[in-house]
Amino acid sequence: MSQFLILKPSSLGDVLHAFPAVSALLRAYPGSVADWLIAPQFADLTAFLPGVRSNILFERKKLGRLSTFPSSFRQLLRSIRTQHYDAVLDFQGLSRSAFIGRCASGLHVGPRHPREFPARLAYTKTIPLPEGVHAVERNNALVAGFTGRNDLDFSFRPPVVERFARPVRELLSATVPAGASMLVAVAPGARWETKQWPPEFFARVMRSFAESHPGVHFLLAGASGEKPLADRILQADPGLSCSDLCGKTSVGELVELIRNVSLLFCNDSGPMHIAAMLSVPVVAFFGPTSPRLTGPYSQKSAVLQPSLPCIFCLKRYCTHCRCHAAVDADDAASRATALLAAAQKTV
């Protein structure tokens, strides 16, 4: 039985981008298992990937404090050294992840040109990866290069995880009105200020979509810290048929929540990648980042990104955010309608 250690601590989207590659890796070696170095807040996700045996928690905050570093690092080393790995695969490409992985046994595999050059010093085998392609395809190339095979199946669809699905069913039963004929999720949050379209914009998109889809009920989804955004959406249009579920689901439950909807409106954020993984139609708003590299990896997706000289700026903060004013709410609702129609034809 082959044993692998996967290095991909964060973020939510980055972890999901590695799922097709790791799934293909485990199928390439029947009976194999993987342990995953992952940040605690994303640990639920590996339950959706059969073949992952256990999580090794990367406690970044504790490792970053002088008072807690010694004990946290010792615990991390014990966890990593418990097993003998045939290979350690670094999908992160950072010095920190690479050198932590170097503490484990086995062949150490990483990209030939990692995001941080010192990481390469920790690898015993490097794989050339294509440039200018989506992150999912780069991860797939790492596994293809490691196995030496060009016939790997990278298709992946996460199974239902009942321990997350059950509370979601109960939550929907308690919050969705009986007359609702369609559930649409709205995830208004994002990690960067420049990625986060105004809540009032989301309210306009929802109103426009509702006018052509009687019976739609919206679910505001996200972490508890995004509840102020949800409040602003509700204040902008109190007449919307809408439930605020921000902070009411864990990461694993968020996956199952999105599995239950017909459509997702969102920024460039973690929920977008969940929808793409589940083949749930998603309409995403992009400003400073490239959808070609990190957009929704799904044919059931529509990206709205204005054509501006400053687009792809990669800035986390901006004094004007012209991109946020350059997307039309009615156009977004129309794109969603067209996306749903196209998705229904392919079912």
C-alpha positions in Angstrom: 0.0 0.0 0.0 1.4 3.4 -1.0 1.2 6.2 1.4 1.4 9.9 0.4 1.6 13.2 2.3 -0.1 16.1 0.5 1.1 19.6 1.2 -1.7 22.2 0.5 -2.6 23.9 3.8 -4.8 26.7 2.3 -6.8 28.5 1.1 -10.3 27.0 0.5 -10.1 27.4 -3.3 -6.5 26.2 -3.4 -7.3 23.1 -1.5 -10.2 22.2 -3.8 -8.0 22.9 -6.8 -5.8 20.0 -5.7 -8.7 17.5 -5.3 -8.8 16.2 -9.0 -5.0 15.7 -8.9 -4.9 13.9 -5.6 -8.0 11.8 -6.6 -6.2 10.7 -9.7 -3.0 10.0 -7.7 -4.8 7.7 -5.4 -6.6 5.9 -8.2 -3.2 5.4 -10.0 -2.0 3.4 -7.0 -4.9 1.1 -5.9 -5.2 0.7 -2.2 -3.1 3.9 -1.5 -3.9 6.5 1.1 -3.0 10.1 1.7 -2.5 12.3 4.7 -3.1 16.0 4.2 -1.2 19.0 5.8 -4.1 21.5 6.1 -5.1 24.5 8.0 -7.7 23.7 10.7 -10.4 25.9 9.2 -10.4 23.9 6.0 -10.0 20.4 7.6 -13.6 19.5 6.9 -12.9 19.5 3.1 -10.8 16.4 3.0 -13.9 14.4 4.0 -15.1 14.9 0.5 -12.1 13.1 -1.0 -12.1 9.4 -0.6 -8.7 8.0 0.2 -7.6 10.7 2.5 -6.8 8.9 5.8 -6.2 11.8 8.1 -5.5 15.5 8.4 -2.2 16.9 9.8 -3.2 20.3 11.1 -1.1 23.3 10.1 -1.7 25.7 13.0 -0.3 28.8 11.3 -1.2 31.2 14.1 0.3 29.1 16.8 3.4 28.5 14.7 3.7 32.2 14.2 3.8 33.1 17.9 7.0 32.8 19.9 5.1 31.6 23.0 3.3 28.7 21.2 5.8 27.9 18.4 7.9 25.2 20.3 5.0 23.0 21.4 3.1 23.5 18.1 6.1 22.6 16.0 6.9 19.5 18.1 3.3 18.3 17.7 3.5 19.0 13.9 6.8 17.0 13.6 5.3 14.1 15.6 2.3 14.0 13.3 4.4 14.1 10.2 6.9 11.5 11.4 4.3 9.0 12.5 4.0 7.4 9.1 6.6 6.4 6.5 5.5 8.0 3.2 6.4 6.8 -0.2 6.2 10.4 -1.5 5.5 13.9 -0.2 3.8 16.1 -2.9 4.0 19.8 -2.4 1.1 21.6 -4.2 1.8 24.8 -2.4 5.2 25.7 -3.6 6.1 27.9 -0.6 9.3 27.7 1.4 7.3 27.1 4.6 5.3 24.1 3.3 8.3 22.6 1.5 10.6 22.6 4.5 7.9 21.3 6.8 7.3 18.5 4.3 11.1 17.8 4.3 10.7 16.6 7.8 8.7 13.6 6.6 10.2 10.5 5.1 9.9 9.6 1.4 10.5 11.2 -2.0 9.9 14.9 -1.9 8.1 16.1 -5.0 7.4 19.7 -6.0 7.2 22.1 -9.0 10.5 22.9 -10.8 9.7 26.6 -10.5 7.9 26.9 -7.2 6.2 30.2 -6.0 9.2 30.7 -3.7 12.6 29.6 -5.0 14.0 28.3 -1.7 11.2 25.7 -1.7 13.0 23.9 -4.5 15.9 23.1 -2.2 13.6 20.8 -0.2 12.6 18.7 -3.2 14.4 15.5 -4.3 12.3 15.4 -7.5 11.0 18.4 -9.4 8.3 18.4 -12.1 8.0 21.1 -14.8 4.6 22.6 -14.8 2.8 24.5 -17.6 2.6 28.3 -17.3 -0.4 30.5 -17.9 -3.0 27.7 -17.2 -5.5 27.2 -14.5 -4.3 26.1 -11.1 -6.2 22.8 -11.4 -4.3 22.0 -14.5 -0.9 22.8 -12.9 -1.8 20.5 -10.0 -2.8 17.8 -12.5 0.5 18.2 -14.3 2.4 17.7 -11.0 0.7 14.3 -10.5 1.1 13.3 -14.1 4.8 14.1 -14.0 5.2 12.2 -10.7 3.5 9.1 -12.0 5.0 9.3 -15.5 1.6 8.5 -16.9 -0.4 10.5 -19.5 -3.6 8.4 -19.2 -4.7 9.5 -15.7 -8.4 10.3 -15.1 -8.7 13.7 -13.4 -12.4 13.8 -13.3 -13.7 14.3 -9.8 -17.2 14.7 -8.2 -17.3 14.8 -4.4 -19.6 12.3 -2.7 -22.3 13.5 -0.2 -20.9 13.5 3.3 -23.9 12.7 5.5 -22.6 14.2 8.7 -22.6 17.6 6.9 -25.7 16.9 4.7 -28.0 16.1 7.6 -27.7 19.5 9.4 -28.1 21.3 6.1 -31.3 19.5 5.4 -32.6 20.5 8.8 -31.5 24.1 8.3 -33.2 24.3 5.0 -36.4 22.7 6.4 -36.5 25.4 9.1 -35.7 28.4 6.9 -37.0 27.9 3.4 -40.7 28.9 2.8 -43.0 26.1 1.6 -43.8 27.9 -1.7 -40.2 28.3 -2.9 -39.7 26.6 -6.3 -36.0 27.4 -6.7 -33.1 27.9 -4.3 -30.3 30.3 -5.2 -27.3 30.9 -3.0 -25.6 34.3 -2.7 -22.1 34.5 -1.2 -21.3 38.2 -0.8 -17.9 37.9 0.9 -14.3 37.7 -0.3 -10.9 37.8 1.3 -9.8 41.0 -0.5 -11.6 44.3 -0.4 -11.1 44.6 -4.2 -12.7 41.2 -4.8 -15.8 42.1 -2.8 -18.6 43.7 -4.8 -20.9 46.0 -2.8 -23.8 44.2 -1.0 -26.2 46.7 -2.6 -25.0 45.4 -6.0 -25.9 41.9 -5.0 -29.3 43.1 -3.9 -29.9 44.6 -7.3 -28.8 41.4 -9.0 -31.1 39.3 -6.8 -34.1 41.6 -7.5 -33.5 41.5 -11.2 -33.2 37.7 -11.2 -36.3 37.4 -9.0 -38.5 39.4 -11.4 -38.0 36.7 -14.1 -38.0 33.7 -11.7 -41.1 33.8 -9.5 -40.8 31.5 -6.5 -37.0 31.9 -6.2 -35.7 32.0 -2.6 -32.2 33.3 -1.9 -29.8 31.9 0.7 -27.1 34.2 1.9 -24.1 32.0 2.6 -20.8 32.6 4.2 -18.9 32.8 7.5 -20.1 34.7 10.5 -17.8 37.6 9.7 -19.9 38.1 6.5 -23.1 38.7 8.3 -22.8 42.5 8.1 -22.7 42.1 4.3 -25.9 40.0 4.5 -27.5 42.6 6.7 -26.8 45.3 4.1 -28.3 43.1 1.3 -31.5 42.7 3.3 -31.7 46.4 4.2 -31.2 47.3 0.5 -34.2 45.2 -0.6 -36.4 44.0 2.3 -38.9 42.6 -0.1 -36.6 39.8 -1.3 -37.5 36.2 -0.4 -34.3 35.5 1.4 -32.8 33.6 4.4 -29.6 34.8 6.0 -27.5 31.7 6.7 -24.1 33.4 7.2 -22.3 31.9 10.1 -24.8 29.0 10.4 -22.8 26.4 8.5 -19.3 24.9 8.9 -17.1 24.6 5.8 -18.3 21.1 5.3 -21.9 22.1 5.6 -21.3 25.0 3.2 -20.4 22.4 0.6 -23.6 20.5 1.1 -25.6 23.7 1.2 -24.3 24.7 -2.2 -25.0 21.2 -3.5 -28.7 21.9 -2.7 -29.1 25.1 -4.8 -29.7 25.6 -8.5 -27.3 28.6 -8.8 -24.7 30.6 -7.0 -24.0 34.3 -7.3 -20.6 35.2 -5.8 -17.3 37.1 -5.8 -14.0 35.5 -6.6 -14.1 33.5 -3.3 -14.1 30.0 -1.8 -17.9 29.3 -2.4 -17.2 29.9 -6.1 -14.8 27.0 -6.2 -17.2 24.8 -4.2 -19.9 25.4 -6.8 -17.5 24.6 -9.6 -16.4 21.4 -7.9 -20.1 20.4 -7.6 -21.0 21.4 -11.1 -23.5 23.9 -9.7 -24.0 26.8 -12.1 -22.1 29.8 -10.8 -22.0 33.5 -11.8 -18.9 35.1 -10.4 -17.7 38.7 -10.4 -14.0 39.3 -11.0 -11.9 42.5 -10.7 -8.2 42.3 -9.8 -7.6 38.6 -10.5 -7.5 36.4 -13.5 -10.3 33.9 -14.1 -8.1 32.1 -16.6 -5.7 31.2 -13.7 -8.0 30.9 -10.7 -11.6 31.3 -11.9 -14.4 28.7 -11.6 -13.1 25.5 -13.2 -16.4 24.4 -14.6 -18.3 24.7 -17.9 -21.3 25.7 -15.8 -20.0 29.1 -15.0 -20.1 32.7 -16.1 -17.6 35.2 -15.2 -18.4 38.9 -15.3 -15.3 41.0 -15.5 -15.3 44.6 -16.9 -12.8 45.6 -19.5 -10.8 48.4 -17.8 -7.2 49.5 -18.2 -6.6 48.7 -14.5 -8.1 45.2 -14.5 -5.9 42.3 -13.3 -4.2 44.8 -10.9 -3.8 42.2 -8.2 -4.3 44.9 -5.6 -6.0 43.9 -2.3 -7.1 47.5 -1.7 -8.1 50.3 -4.1 -9.2 53.9 -3.6 -11.8 53.8 -6.4 -12.7 50.2 -7.4 -14.0 51.2 -10.8 -14.5 47.6 -11.6 -17.3 47.4 -9.0 -19.3 50.0 -10.8 -18.7 48.6 -14.3 -20.8 45.5 -14.1 -24.6 45.8 -14.7 -26.9 44.0 -12.3 -29.5 43.2 -15.0 -26.8 41.8 -17.2 -25.6 39.6 -14.4 -29.2 38.3 -13.9 -29.6 37.6 -17.6 -26.3 35.7 -17.7 -27.5 33.6 -14.8 -30.8 32.8 -16.6 -28.9 31.8 -19.8 -26.5 29.7 -17.7 -29.3 27.8 -16.0 -31.0 27.1 -19.4 -27.7 25.8 -20.8 -27.1 23.6 -17.8 -30.6 22.1 -18.0 -30.0 21.2 -21.6 -26.8 19.2 -20.7 -28.5 17.2 -17.9 
